[in-house]
């Protein structure tokens, strides 16, 4: 079977941006900041440059060189079953993430239809919490929301690479437009300066291992690094439509801009209408606190609907790439048809999401475990793999050929083979002991 290809360089960029710019950038980034504000932002930006950029480039290089998904690519590079096991672990991680991610996408769909008529009634945090509890506490409503979200995402995957490319061709411009409009609206609100001050000021009291771990985990989650998505996307590229460094900078830059813009939407808006701390937690900030804020705004119902449409667009674009990962594995390894592989993955994720529907504490726990520990585990395993097979893969040579810079190739090599694994191991031991 001939390998599917992206139709254009721009199509690949938009698909990669869609994978990176998901709920991680818009839903998770603001609450991950907690009470740390600018300190978290500084650590996050450092993680994006020192962790995100070199690993992003390395994964694209592997896909570009092998023209295979992660399991096949690692198996081709490594001896024995080591590479295959690592690829399987990445796929399991993507499925675990999708098990709660799809529920959040389902909540977005439910809120789009409910928030417009109810926005005016959410006069305080208690009313907002009551609305969220009624929705999240209704098993079948939450289940059908997740079902519809997964059906939309899997239907896109069934169409194939061209479907993913076309979806992001329309969704990404729409996402940036809505986010830009909401950002301008947020900055014009009375008291917005307090939110901006929180976003860019430094609260040194919040500095600690947890803050560093969360910031690095957020960078990995937001950029989709370490789980094989970028290897897969790189394998769909023809040699003449992808420069590794250029593509990495464009995608990472777009994702970082969206993360900061989402914080600009949320924090000035939040501080303008409430004196409550913004560090309420992920679900509370997006689905409880913000609806209360929107209710007090001019045209609040319209703003609320726009915000949850934005969340849905971001969630769908990222979910498609996470679903494509196990689907491609089933196609490449077992010769399954796309529709069969997509249906199987759909069923696994839907069943796996049921515990998160039953328990919000389980949802928060699996989010923290998967987004930090499992993802960091994937990144650590990938770095150790790259350190062992660096010369065989020839990543330095690929970077040198594209950029003409031996210095850049040496820096990327040092960061991936030494700096990143040492930092992750140190964080793990610091958190344990």
C-alpha positions in Angstrom: 0.0 0.0 0.0 1.4 3.4 -1.0 2.2 5.8 1.8 -0.3 8.6 2.1 1.2 12.1 1.7 0.3 15.7 2.7 -1.0 17.7 -0.2 1.2 20.7 0.5 3.7 22.2 2.9 1.1 24.5 4.3 -1.3 21.6 4.8 1.3 19.8 6.8 2.0 22.9 8.9 -1.7 23.4 9.7 -2.1 19.7 10.6 0.9 19.9 12.9 -0.3 23.1 14.5 -3.7 21.5 14.9 -2.1 18.6 16.7 -0.2 21.0 19.0 -2.9 23.6 19.5 -5.5 21.6 21.3 -7.2 21.7 24.7 -3.6 21.7 26.1 -3.1 25.2 24.8 -6.5 26.7 25.6 -8.1 24.6 28.3 -5.1 23.2 30.2 -2.5 26.0 29.9 -4.3 28.7 31.9 -5.2 26.3 34.8 -1.7 24.7 34.8 -0.4 28.2 35.6 -2.3 28.0 38.9 -1.1 30.8 41.1 2.4 31.0 39.6 1.6 33.5 36.8 4.7 34.8 35.0 7.1 32.4 36.8 5.2 29.4 35.3 5.2 31.2 31.9 9.0 31.7 32.0 9.7 28.1 32.9 7.2 26.9 30.2 9.0 29.0 27.5 12.3 27.6 28.6 10.9 24.1 28.4 9.5 24.8 24.9 13.0 25.9 23.7 15.2 23.4 25.5 12.8 20.4 25.4 10.2 21.1 22.7 12.2 22.4 19.8 15.0 19.7 19.7 12.6 16.8 20.3 10.2 18.2 17.7 13.0 18.3 15.2 14.2 14.8 16.0 10.8 13.2 15.7 10.1 14.8 12.4 13.6 13.7 11.2 12.8 10.0 12.2 9.5 10.1 10.3 11.1 11.8 7.3 13.9 9.3 7.1 12.0 6.0 7.7 8.6 6.9 6.1 6.9 4.8 8.8 4.8 5.4 11.9 6.6 5.3 15.3 6.4 1.6 15.9 7.7 0.7 12.4 10.3 3.5 12.5 11.8 2.5 15.9 11.7 -1.2 15.0 13.7 -0.4 11.8 16.3 1.6 13.7 16.7 -0.5 16.8 17.7 -4.1 17.3 15.3 -6.5 18.9 11.9 -5.5 20.3 13.1 -2.4 22.2 11.9 0.1 19.6 8.6 -1.7 19.2 7.9 -1.7 22.9 8.6 2.1 23.1 6.3 2.7 20.2 3.5 0.7 21.8 4.0 2.7 25.1 3.5 5.9 23.1 0.3 4.6 21.6 -1.0 3.5 25.0 -0.2 7.0 26.3 -2.2 8.6 23.4 -5.2 6.3 24.2 -5.0 7.2 27.9 -4.9 10.9 27.1 -7.9 10.5 24.7 -9.9 8.7 27.4 -10.3 11.9 29.3 -9.6 14.4 26.5 -12.7 13.2 24.6 -14.9 13.8 27.7 -13.7 17.4 27.8 -14.5 17.7 24.1 -18.0 16.3 24.8 -18.5 18.9 27.5 -17.6 21.6 25.0 -20.4 20.3 22.7 -22.9 20.3 25.5 -22.0 23.8 26.7 -22.3 25.2 23.1 -26.0 24.2 23.1 -26.8 25.0 26.8 -24.8 28.0 27.7 -26.6 30.5 25.4 -29.9 30.2 27.1 -28.5 29.8 30.6 -25.7 32.4 30.6 -27.8 35.1 32.1 -28.8 32.9 35.1 -25.2 32.2 36.2 -25.0 35.1 38.6 -22.4 33.6 40.9 -19.9 30.8 41.3 -22.5 28.6 43.1 -24.9 28.9 40.1 -22.0 28.1 37.7 -21.0 25.1 39.8 -24.6 23.9 39.9 -24.8 24.0 36.0 -21.5 22.1 35.7 -22.6 19.5 38.3 -25.9 19.0 36.5 -24.1 18.3 33.3 -21.1 16.3 34.6 -23.3 14.4 37.0 -25.6 13.3 34.2 -24.0 10.1 33.0 -25.9 9.7 29.8 -25.6 13.4 28.8 -21.8 13.3 29.3 -21.6 9.9 27.6 -23.4 11.2 24.5 -21.4 14.3 24.4 -18.2 12.3 24.4 -19.7 9.9 21.8 -20.5 12.7 19.4 -17.1 14.3 19.9 -15.3 11.0 19.2 -17.6 10.2 16.2 -16.7 13.6 14.6 -12.9 13.0 15.2 -12.9 9.4 14.1 -15.0 10.2 11.0 -12.2 12.7 10.0 -9.6 10.1 10.5 -11.5 7.6 8.3 -11.1 10.0 5.4 -7.4 9.8 5.8 -4.5 12.2 5.7 -6.3 14.4 3.2 -9.2 14.6 5.6 -7.0 15.7 8.5 -5.3 18.3 6.2 -8.6 19.7 5.0 -10.1 19.8 8.5 -7.2 21.9 9.8 -7.2 24.1 6.7 -10.5 25.5 7.9 -10.4 25.0 11.7 -7.0 26.6 12.4 -7.8 30.0 10.7 -11.2 29.9 12.5 -9.5 29.2 15.8 -7.0 32.1 15.5 -9.8 34.5 14.4 -12.1 33.6 17.4 -9.1 33.7 19.8 -8.0 37.1 18.4 -11.5 38.6 18.8 -11.9 37.2 22.4 -8.4 38.6 23.3 -9.3 42.1 22.1 -12.5 41.9 24.0 -10.7 40.7 27.2 -8.1 43.5 27.0 -10.8 46.2 26.8 -12.6 45.1 30.0 -12.4 47.3 33.1 -9.7 45.9 35.4 -8.0 43.9 32.7 -4.6 45.2 33.8 -4.9 43.1 37.0 -5.1 40.0 34.9 -2.2 41.0 32.6 -0.2 41.8 35.7 -0.9 38.3 37.1 0.1 36.7 33.8 3.5 38.5 33.5 4.4 39.0 37.2 6.6 36.6 39.2 5.3 34.9 42.3 8.5 33.3 43.7 6.6 31.7 46.6 5.1 29.2 44.1 8.5 28.2 42.8 9.3 24.5 43.4 9.6 21.0 41.9 5.8 20.8 41.3 5.8 24.1 39.3 8.8 23.0 37.2 7.3 19.5 36.6 3.9 21.0 35.6 5.5 23.5 33.3 7.6 20.9 31.5 4.7 18.4 31.4 2.5 21.2 29.9 5.1 21.9 27.2 5.2 18.2 26.3 1.4 17.9 26.3 0.8 21.1 24.3 3.4 20.3 21.6 2.5 16.6 21.4 6.1 15.6 21.7 7.3 12.2 22.8 4.2 10.2 21.8 5.1 9.6 18.2 2.5 11.9 16.5 5.3 13.9 14.9 7.1 10.8 13.7 3.9 9.8 12.0 3.2 13.2 10.5 6.8 13.4 9.3 6.4 10.0 7.6 3.5 11.6 5.5 5.8 14.3 4.1 7.6 14.1 0.8 11.2 15.2 0.9 10.6 18.5 -0.9 7.8 19.8 1.3 9.3 19.8 4.8 12.2 21.6 6.3 12.7 20.3 9.8 13.9 23.4 11.5 11.5 25.8 9.6 8.5 23.5 10.3 9.4 23.1 14.0 9.8 26.8 14.5 6.5 27.6 12.7 4.4 25.0 14.6 6.0 25.6 18.0 5.7 29.4 17.5 2.0 29.1 16.6 1.3 26.9 19.6 3.0 29.2 22.0 1.1 32.2 20.7 -2.2 30.4 21.1 -1.2 29.4 24.7 -0.4 33.0 25.7 -3.5 34.4 23.9 -5.7 31.9 25.7 -4.3 33.1 29.0 -4.9 36.7 27.8 -8.5 35.8 27.1 -9.0 34.1 30.5 -7.1 36.0 33.2 -8.1 39.7 32.4 -11.7 38.5 31.9 -11.6 36.6 35.2 -10.1 39.4 37.2 -12.5 41.9 35.7 -15.6 40.2 37.1 -14.5 38.3 40.2 -12.1 38.5 43.1 -11.8 34.7 43.3 -8.4 33.1 42.8 -8.0 31.8 39.2 -6.2 28.6 40.5 -9.5 26.7 40.9 -8.4 23.7 38.7 -8.9 22.8 35.1 -12.6 21.9 34.9 -13.6 24.7 37.3 -11.8 27.4 35.4 -13.1 26.6 32.0 -16.6 25.2 32.8 -17.5 26.9 36.1 -15.7 30.2 36.6 -15.7 31.5 33.1 -19.5 31.0 32.4 -20.1 33.1 35.5 -17.8 35.7 34.1 -19.5 35.6 30.7 -22.9 36.1 32.3 -21.8 39.5 33.5 -20.5 40.7 30.2 -22.2 42.6 27.4 -23.4 40.0 24.9 -22.2 37.4 27.4 -24.2 34.5 25.8 -22.5 35.2 22.4 -19.1 35.4 24.0 -19.7 32.2 25.9 -20.8 30.3 22.8 -17.8 31.6 20.9 -15.4 30.5 23.6 -16.8 26.9 23.7 -16.8 26.7 19.9 -13.1 27.7 20.2 -12.5 25.0 22.7 -14.3 22.4 20.5 -12.2 23.4 17.4 -9.0 23.1 19.3 -10.0 19.8 20.9 -11.1 18.3 17.6 -7.9 19.3 15.7 -5.7 17.7 18.4 -7.9 14.6 19.0 -7.7 13.7 15.3 -3.8 13.5 15.5 -4.0 11.4 18.7 -6.5 9.0 17.1 -4.5 8.8 13.9 -1.5 7.4 15.9 -3.1 4.0 16.9 -5.1 3.9 13.6 -1.9 4.1 11.6 -0.3 1.4 13.7 -3.2 -1.0 13.1 -3.0 -0.2 9.4 0.7 -0.5 9.1 1.2 -3.6 11.3 -1.9 -5.6 10.6 -3.1 -4.3 7.2 -6.4 -3.2 8.5 -8.6 -0.8 6.5 -8.9 2.7 7.8 -12.6 2.4 8.8 -12.0 -0.9 10.7 -9.0 0.6 12.6 -10.8 3.8 13.3 -13.9 2.0 14.7 -11.7 -0.2 16.9 -9.9 2.8 18.3 -13.3 4.7 18.7 -14.6 1.8 20.8 -11.5 1.5 23.0 -11.5 5.2 23.8 -15.2 5.4 24.5 -15.0 2.5 27.0 -11.8 3.9 28.5 -13.5 7.2 29.1 -16.3 5.8 31.3 -14.4 6.0 34.6 -13.8 9.7 34.0 -17.5 10.3 33.4 -18.3 8.7 36.8 -15.7 10.5 38.8 -14.3 14.1 38.4 -11.5 13.2 40.9 -10.5 10.3 38.6 -10.6 12.6 35.6 -8.2 15.1 37.3 -6.0 12.2 38.5 -5.7 10.6 35.1 -5.1 14.1 33.5 -2.2 14.8 35.9 -0.7 11.2 35.6 -0.9 11.0 31.8 0.0 14.7 31.1 3.0 14.7 33.4 4.4 11.3 34.3 3.4 9.2 31.2 4.3 12.0 28.8 7.6 12.7 30.6 8.2 8.9 30.5 7.7 8.9 26.8 10.1 11.8 26.3 12.7 10.2 28.5 12.5 6.8 26.7 12.7 8.7 23.3 15.8 10.6 24.4 17.6 7.4 25.6 16.6 5.8 22.3 18.0 8.7 20.3 21.2 8.8 22.4 21.8 5.2 21.5 20.9 5.4 17.8 21.8 9.0 17.1 24.5 8.4 14.5 22.5 5.6 12.9 19.5 7.8 12.4 21.8 10.6 11.2 19.8 13.5 12.7 22.8 15.7 13.0 23.5 15.2 9.3 19.9 16.0 8.4 20.0 19.3 10.4 23.4 20.2 8.9 22.2 19.6 5.3 19.1 21.7 5.9 20.6 24.6 7.8 24.3 24.5 7.0 25.0 24.9 10.7 27.1 22.3 12.5 26.7 24.4 15.7 22.9 24.0 15.7 23.3 20.2 15.1 25.7 20.0 18.0 23.3 21.9 20.3 20.3 19.7 19.4 22.4 16.6 20.0 23.6 17.8 23.4 20.1 18.8 24.5 18.5 15.5 23.5 21.2 13.1 24.5 22.3 14.7 27.8 20.3 17.8 29.0 16.7 16.6 28.7 17.1 13.1 30.2 19.2 14.4 33.1 16.6 17.1 33.9 13.7 14.6 33.7 15.5 12.0 35.9 16.4 14.8 38.4 12.8 15.9 38.5 11.5 12.3 39.1 13.9 11.7 42.0 13.2 15.1 43.5 9.5 14.5 43.4 9.9 11.0 44.9 12.4 11.9 47.7 
